[in-house]
Amino acid sequence: MCEILHIQGGQCGNQIEAKFWVVICAEHNIDTTGRYHGDSELQLERINIYYNEASCGRFVPRAVLMDLELGTMDSIRSCTYGQIFRPDNFVFDQSRVGNNWAKGHYTEGAELIDYVLDVVRKEAENCDFLQEKRCHIIISISNLTEGPKWHTSSAKLPKLSHFLLRGAKLGPLSYDRGHM
């Protein structure tokens, strides 16, 4: 069975993925605390595609959430399903980049790249099928054409690609602009 690792970036990417997790939790009968409330053997068999099983029968989404601003992470944490994510998988910067391309690409954003890779590496090591290249990575990033967040995310893609897929090309799967 394949496993999916979600890497969410930027305000739009994180908001889209937050709604995605609400739908996935409903489809898999996972409540707001991460507990399964169903009776389907098939559902339990396939739950590991999106979740890691934690202690006490809780299911935790296999997701890394990143942004340069704390506000986005706070809004995710305070939403209905915000408590099911691993607190260690929230990667953010305390300073505001103020829509400054240089700060997002060369300073604050560049400083987060190694930390993001460490968090992704930790999640990827929990995937059983990563060695067989069957661990799918979903990347959801916003602001692809402008602003510091895109440049931070664009700097991460080649490093994530090299680490996870041994040089295969990674690209954003969702974006909030009609063109790249």
C-alpha positions as a Markdown table, in Angstrom:
| # | Residue | x | y | z |
|---|---|---|---|---|
| 1 | Met | 0.0 | 0.0 | 0.0 |
| 2 | Cys | 1.4 | 3.4 | -0.9 |
| 3 | Glu | 1.8 | 6.2 | 1.6 |
| 4 | Ile | 1.4 | 9.9 | 1.0 |
| 5 | Leu | 3.5 | 12.6 | 2.6 |
| 6 | His | 1.9 | 16.1 | 2.4 |
| 7 | Ile | 4.2 | 19.1 | 2.4 |
| 8 | Gln | 2.1 | 22.2 | 2.8 |
| 9 | Gly | 3.5 | 25.7 | 2.2 |
| 10 | Gly | 2.4 | 29.3 | 2.3 |
| 11 | Gln | -0.9 | 30.7 | 3.4 |
| 12 | Cys | -3.0 | 29.4 | 0.5 |
| 13 | Gly | -1.3 | 26.0 | 0.4 |
| 14 | Asn | -1.9 | 25.5 | 4.1 |
| 15 | Gln | -5.5 | 26.7 | 3.9 |
| 16 | Ile | -6.2 | 24.4 | 0.9 |
| 17 | Glu | -4.6 | 21.5 | 2.7 |
| 18 | Ala | -6.5 | 22.3 | 6.0 |
| 19 | Lys | -9.8 | 21.8 | 4.1 |
| 20 | Phe | -8.3 | 18.7 | 2.4 |
| 21 | Trp | -7.7 | 17.2 | 5.9 |
| 22 | Val | -11.3 | 17.9 | 7.0 |
| 23 | Val | -12.6 | 15.9 | 4.0 |
| 24 | Ile | -10.1 | 13.1 | 4.5 |
| 25 | Cys | -10.9 | 12.9 | 8.2 |
| 26 | Ala | -14.6 | 12.7 | 7.3 |
| 27 | Glu | -14.0 | 10.0 | 4.7 |
| 28 | His | -12.0 | 7.9 | 7.1 |
| 29 | Asn | -14.3 | 8.5 | 10.2 |
| 30 | Ile | -11.5 | 10.3 | 12.1 |
| 31 | Asp | -12.8 | 12.8 | 14.7 |
| 32 | Thr | -11.2 | 16.1 | 15.8 |
| 33 | Thr | -9.0 | 14.3 | 18.3 |
| 34 | Gly | -7.6 | 11.8 | 15.7 |
| 35 | Arg | -9.6 | 8.8 | 16.8 |
| 36 | Tyr | -11.2 | 6.4 | 14.4 |
| 37 | His | -15.0 | 6.0 | 14.8 |
| 38 | Gly | -15.9 | 3.5 | 12.2 |
| 39 | Asp | -16.5 | -0.2 | 11.7 |
| 40 | Ser | -15.1 | -0.9 | 8.2 |
| 41 | Glu | -12.1 | -3.2 | 7.9 |
| 42 | Leu | -11.4 | -1.8 | 4.5 |
| 43 | Gln | -11.2 | 1.8 | 5.9 |
| 44 | Leu | -8.8 | 0.7 | 8.7 |
| 45 | Glu | -6.7 | -1.2 | 6.1 |
| 46 | Arg | -6.3 | 2.0 | 4.0 |
| 47 | Ile | -6.0 | 4.5 | 6.8 |
| 48 | Asn | -2.2 | 4.3 | 6.7 |
| 49 | Ile | -2.1 | 6.0 | 3.3 |
| 50 | Tyr | -2.7 | 9.4 | 4.9 |
| 51 | Tyr | -2.0 | 8.8 | 8.6 |
| 52 | Asn | 0.6 | 7.5 | 11.0 |
| 53 | Glu | -0.9 | 5.7 | 14.0 |
| 54 | Ala | 0.2 | 7.2 | 17.3 |
| 55 | Ser | -0.3 | 6.2 | 20.9 |
| 56 | Cys | -3.7 | 5.5 | 22.3 |
| 57 | Gly | -5.2 | 4.6 | 18.9 |
| 58 | Arg | -4.9 | 8.2 | 17.5 |
| 59 | Phe | -4.2 | 8.8 | 13.9 |
| 60 | Val | -1.9 | 11.7 | 12.9 |
| 61 | Pro | -1.8 | 13.1 | 9.4 |
| 62 | Arg | 1.5 | 12.6 | 7.6 |
| 63 | Ala | 2.0 | 16.2 | 6.8 |
| 64 | Val | 4.6 | 19.0 | 7.1 |
| 65 | Leu | 3.2 | 22.5 | 7.4 |
| 66 | Met | 5.5 | 25.4 | 6.6 |
| 67 | Asp | 5.2 | 29.2 | 6.3 |
| 68 | Leu | 7.2 | 32.3 | 6.9 |
| 69 | Glu | 4.6 | 33.7 | 9.2 |
| 70 | Leu | 3.2 | 32.4 | 12.4 |
| 71 | Gly | -0.3 | 33.7 | 11.7 |
| 72 | Thr | -1.0 | 31.0 | 9.2 |
| 73 | Met | 0.1 | 28.2 | 11.5 |
| 74 | Asp | -2.0 | 29.7 | 14.4 |
| 75 | Ser | -5.1 | 29.7 | 12.1 |
| 76 | Ile | -4.4 | 26.0 | 11.2 |
| 77 | Arg | -4.0 | 25.0 | 14.9 |
| 78 | Ser | -7.2 | 26.8 | 15.9 |
| 79 | Cys | -9.4 | 25.3 | 13.2 |
| 80 | Thr | -11.6 | 22.3 | 13.9 |
| 81 | Tyr | -9.1 | 19.6 | 13.0 |
| 82 | Gly | -6.0 | 21.7 | 13.9 |
| 83 | Gln | -5.1 | 19.5 | 16.9 |
| 84 | Ile | -4.6 | 16.3 | 15.0 |
| 85 | Phe | -1.3 | 17.5 | 13.4 |
| 86 | Arg | 2.0 | 16.8 | 15.0 |
| 87 | Pro | 3.2 | 20.0 | 16.7 |
| 88 | Asp | 6.8 | 19.2 | 15.6 |
| 89 | Asn | 5.6 | 19.3 | 11.9 |
| 90 | Phe | 4.7 | 23.0 | 12.0 |
| 91 | Val | 7.7 | 24.9 | 10.5 |
| 92 | Phe | 7.5 | 28.7 | 10.6 |
| 93 | Asp | 9.5 | 31.8 | 11.2 |
| 94 | Gln | 8.8 | 34.4 | 13.9 |
| 95 | Ser | 9.8 | 37.4 | 11.7 |
| 96 | Arg | 7.5 | 38.9 | 9.1 |
| 97 | Val | 8.9 | 39.1 | 5.6 |
| 98 | Gly | 6.5 | 41.9 | 4.6 |
| 99 | Asn | 6.2 | 40.6 | 1.0 |
| 100 | Asn | 9.9 | 41.2 | 0.5 |
| 101 | Trp | 11.3 | 38.9 | -2.1 |
| 102 | Ala | 14.9 | 39.1 | -0.9 |
| 103 | Lys | 14.0 | 38.4 | 2.7 |
| 104 | Gly | 11.9 | 35.4 | 1.6 |
| 105 | His | 14.6 | 33.9 | -0.7 |
| 106 | Tyr | 17.9 | 34.8 | 0.8 |
| 107 | Thr | 17.5 | 35.3 | 4.5 |
| 108 | Glu | 14.4 | 34.1 | 6.5 |
| 109 | Gly | 13.3 | 31.6 | 3.9 |
| 110 | Ala | 16.8 | 30.3 | 3.3 |
| 111 | Glu | 17.3 | 29.7 | 7.0 |
| 112 | Leu | 14.2 | 27.5 | 7.2 |
| 113 | Ile | 15.2 | 25.2 | 4.4 |
| 114 | Asp | 17.4 | 22.9 | 6.5 |
| 115 | Tyr | 14.9 | 22.7 | 9.3 |
| 116 | Val | 12.1 | 21.9 | 6.8 |
| 117 | Leu | 14.3 | 19.1 | 5.3 |
| 118 | Asp | 14.9 | 17.7 | 8.8 |
| 119 | Val | 11.1 | 17.5 | 9.5 |
| 120 | Val | 10.4 | 16.0 | 6.1 |
| 121 | Arg | 13.3 | 13.5 | 6.6 |
| 122 | Lys | 11.8 | 12.4 | 9.9 |
| 123 | Glu | 8.3 | 11.9 | 8.3 |
| 124 | Ala | 9.8 | 10.2 | 5.3 |
| 125 | Glu | 11.7 | 7.7 | 7.4 |
| 126 | Asn | 8.4 | 6.5 | 8.8 |
| 127 | Cys | 7.2 | 5.6 | 5.3 |
| 128 | Asp | 7.6 | 1.9 | 4.7 |
| 129 | Phe | 7.7 | 2.3 | 0.9 |
| 130 | Leu | 10.1 | 5.2 | 0.5 |
| 131 | Gln | 13.0 | 2.9 | -0.5 |
| 132 | Glu | 10.8 | 1.5 | -3.2 |
| 133 | Lys | 10.0 | 5.0 | -4.5 |
| 134 | Arg | 6.3 | 4.4 | -3.7 |
| 135 | Cys | 6.0 | 7.2 | -1.1 |
| 136 | His | 4.0 | 9.9 | -2.9 |
| 137 | Ile | 4.7 | 13.5 | -2.0 |
| 138 | Ile | 1.9 | 16.1 | -2.3 |
| 139 | Ile | 3.2 | 19.6 | -2.3 |
| 140 | Ser | 0.7 | 22.5 | -2.0 |
| 141 | Ile | 2.3 | 25.9 | -2.3 |
| 142 | Ser | 0.8 | 29.3 | -2.8 |
| 143 | Asn | 2.0 | 32.5 | -4.4 |
| 144 | Leu | 3.9 | 30.9 | -7.3 |
| 145 | Thr | 4.4 | 34.0 | -9.3 |
| 146 | Glu | 5.2 | 36.7 | -6.8 |
| 147 | Gly | 6.2 | 37.4 | -3.2 |
| 148 | Pro | 8.7 | 36.0 | -0.8 |
| 149 | Lys | 6.9 | 32.8 | 0.0 |
| 150 | Trp | 7.1 | 31.5 | -3.6 |
| 151 | His | 10.8 | 32.1 | -3.7 |
| 152 | Thr | 11.3 | 30.3 | -0.4 |
| 153 | Ser | 9.2 | 27.4 | -1.7 |
| 154 | Ser | 11.0 | 27.4 | -5.0 |
| 155 | Ala | 14.3 | 27.2 | -3.2 |
| 156 | Lys | 13.0 | 24.1 | -1.2 |
| 157 | Leu | 11.8 | 22.1 | -4.2 |
| 158 | Pro | 15.2 | 21.1 | -5.6 |
| 159 | Lys | 16.4 | 20.1 | -2.1 |
| 160 | Leu | 13.3 | 18.1 | -1.4 |
| 161 | Ser | 13.5 | 16.5 | -4.8 |
| 162 | His | 17.1 | 15.4 | -4.3 |
| 163 | Phe | 16.5 | 14.1 | -0.8 |
| 164 | Leu | 13.2 | 12.2 | -1.3 |
| 165 | Leu | 13.3 | 11.1 | -4.9 |
| 166 | Arg | 17.0 | 11.0 | -5.8 |
| 167 | Gly | 16.8 | 13.8 | -8.3 |
| 168 | Ala | 13.3 | 13.4 | -9.7 |
| 169 | Lys | 11.5 | 16.7 | -10.5 |
| 170 | Leu | 9.0 | 17.9 | -8.0 |
| 171 | Gly | 6.6 | 20.6 | -8.7 |
| 172 | Pro | 3.7 | 22.3 | -7.0 |
| 173 | Leu | 0.4 | 20.5 | -7.3 |
| 174 | Ser | -1.9 | 23.3 | -6.3 |
| 175 | Tyr | -1.5 | 27.0 | -6.7 |
| 176 | Asp | -3.5 | 30.2 | -6.4 |
| 177 | Arg | -2.5 | 31.8 | -9.7 |
| 178 | Gly | -3.6 | 30.9 | -13.2 |
| 179 | His | -0.1 | 30.8 | -14.5 |
| 180 | Met | 3.4 | 30.1 | -13.4 |
